[in-house]
Amino acid sequence: MVNEGTLDRIIRVVIGVALISLVFVGPKSLWGLVGLVPLATGLFGFCPLYRLLGLSTSGAAREPAAKA
């Protein structure tokens, strides 16, 4: 089950890696571990919050239903 589009996933992975890097460089704060959330959702392509809100950036979800 995928509810994230390609661009959404790429952005999440980049933001996740950037936040995780804060643990090792810069302020060296454990708050950088928050980056695990966008990284995981970007890698798996599934966002539980999108599901709760009924959102989807996936192209498959935007296709119109077949007309009968």
C-alpha positions in Angstrom: 0.0 0.0 0.0 1.6 3.2 -1.2 0.1 6.6 -0.6 3.2 8.8 -1.4 4.3 9.9 -4.9 7.9 9.8 -6.1 8.6 13.5 -5.4 7.1 13.3 -2.0 9.2 10.2 -1.1 12.4 11.9 -2.4 11.7 15.0 -0.3 11.0 12.9 2.8 14.2 10.9 2.4 16.4 14.1 1.9 14.8 15.8 4.9 15.2 12.6 7.0 18.8 12.2 6.2 19.4 16.0 6.9 17.8 15.7 10.3 19.6 12.6 11.2 22.9 14.2 10.3 22.3 16.7 13.1 23.0 13.9 15.5 26.6 13.6 14.2 27.5 17.1 13.0 26.3 20.6 13.9 24.6 20.8 17.3 25.0 17.0 17.9 21.5 16.9 19.4 19.4 13.8 19.8 16.5 15.8 18.3 18.0 14.8 15.0 16.5 11.3 15.5 13.1 12.9 14.6 14.5 12.5 11.1 13.8 8.7 11.3 10.1 9.4 10.8 10.3 11.1 7.4 13.1 8.8 6.4 11.1 5.7 7.2 7.9 7.0 5.5 9.9 8.0 2.5 11.6 4.6 2.1 8.3 2.6 2.6 6.2 5.0 0.6 3.4 4.9 3.2 2.4 7.7 5.6 -0.1 6.8 8.3 -1.1 10.4 8.7 -2.0 10.6 5.0 -4.2 7.5 5.5 -6.0 9.0 8.5 -6.7 12.3 6.6 -7.6 10.5 3.3 -4.7 12.1 1.4 -2.5 10.6 -1.3 0.2 12.0 -3.5 0.6 8.7 -5.3 -0.3 8.9 -9.0 -2.3 5.6 -8.8 -4.8 7.1 -6.3 -5.4 10.1 -8.6 -6.6 8.1 -11.6 -10.3 8.6 -12.2 -12.6 5.6 -11.7 -13.7 3.7 -14.8 -17.1 4.9 -16.0 -19.7 2.2 -16.3 
